[in-house]
Amino acid sequence: MKRSKLEAYYEREFGPRDQEPDDSPDDSPDDQPVRRPRDSARRRRGGFGIGRMLKLTLMLGPMTLLLGAGFLMDCQGAAARGSWLPEIVHNTACARRNLAGRVLNLEGDLRTVANGLR
């Protein structure tokens, strides 16, 4: 069989191989790798661990706060002076609600523009 380019490169750079690999299976027990039992500390546990729950909370926590504030916030008037939420949270929640309303009404707006162009 013809040598591959990789084999030719290997022989040119590093010289001929000392021993060709044998493809036939060897059943001798001396060549079998020794298997050690895994340490219990190195085993990975399935499911949600504390680390994954912390990551999930840090990722979804702010989004949940803004979503809840957007549903409960009164965006019609100015922010109430005695509000327990900072002004930036109020403005962000109102902007999110305004953006969601515009996206939901986008089809009707585009239909109106298309009808006006006809």
N, C-alpha and C positions, 0 to 999 in steps of 0.2 A: 504494500500500500504506500502511496506517495506521502511524504512528510508534509505536515502543514507548515505554514509560514512561521507560526509561533514556535514549533519544534526546531526549525532551522535557525531562528534567531537565538533560541536558548543554547543550542550547540555552538553557534558562532561566538556568543558572549561568554558562556560559562564552561564550555567544553562538553564532551560527551557525558551522558548520564552514567553513573556507576552501575546501577542495577535497574533494569526495566521493571515497572510495576506488573505484578501478576494479577490477572483478572479472575482467576479461578478462586472460588471460595475455599478457605482453609478452616477445617473443623478442629484444629488443635486448641485445647483449652488454655494453653499458655499465652496465646496471642490475643485472647479476649480481654477487653479493657475491664479494669476493676471498677465496679460501680459502688459508689459510696452513698449512703442515705443522705438526703438533703437535710441541711440544718433547718430546724423549724423557724428560725428567725429570718431565713432567706426566702421562705415560701411566700408567694403572693396570695393574699386572700381575695376571693371574688366579692362582688357586690360593692356597696358604697362604704368606703372607709372614712375615717375622720378627715383625711386630707382631701378626698374628693368632695365631701360634703362642705368643707370650708371653701374650696374653689367655687363650687356651685352657688353657695350663699354670697360670696363676694362678687360673682358675676351677675346673678339675678336680683340681688337685694336692691341696688339702686334703680333698676328698671321697674321692679315691683312698687317701690316707693313713688316713682313718678307716675306710674299707671294708676295707682290708687289715688294719688293727689289729683290727677287729671279728671277722674270721675267725680270726686267729691268737692273740687274747687269751684268757687263762684267766679267766673271769668268775665261777667258782664260789666261790673264796676271796677273801681280801683281796689287794690288790695286792702283788706281790712287792717287797720293800724294795730289791733291787738292780736293779730294772727300768731299762732305758734310756729308757723313755717316761715323760713326766711323768704325774702322777696325774690331771690333768684329761683327758688323752687316753685313759687307761685307763677313767675313769668315762664319758666320752662314748661310747667304743666299746661298753662293756657296756650302756649305756642304749639305744644304737641296736640292738644285738642283741636286747635285751629287747622293745623296741617292735616290731621286725620279727616276733618270735615271737608277740606278742599279735595283730598284724594277721593273720598267717597262720592263727591259731586262732580268729579272730573268728566265722567261719561256724558252727563247732561250738558256741561259747559262745552265740550267738544262737539256735541250734536248741534248745539245752538250756533257755534262758529261755522260748522259745515253747512247748515241750512242757510246761513247768511251769505256764504260764498257761492251758493247755487244760483 
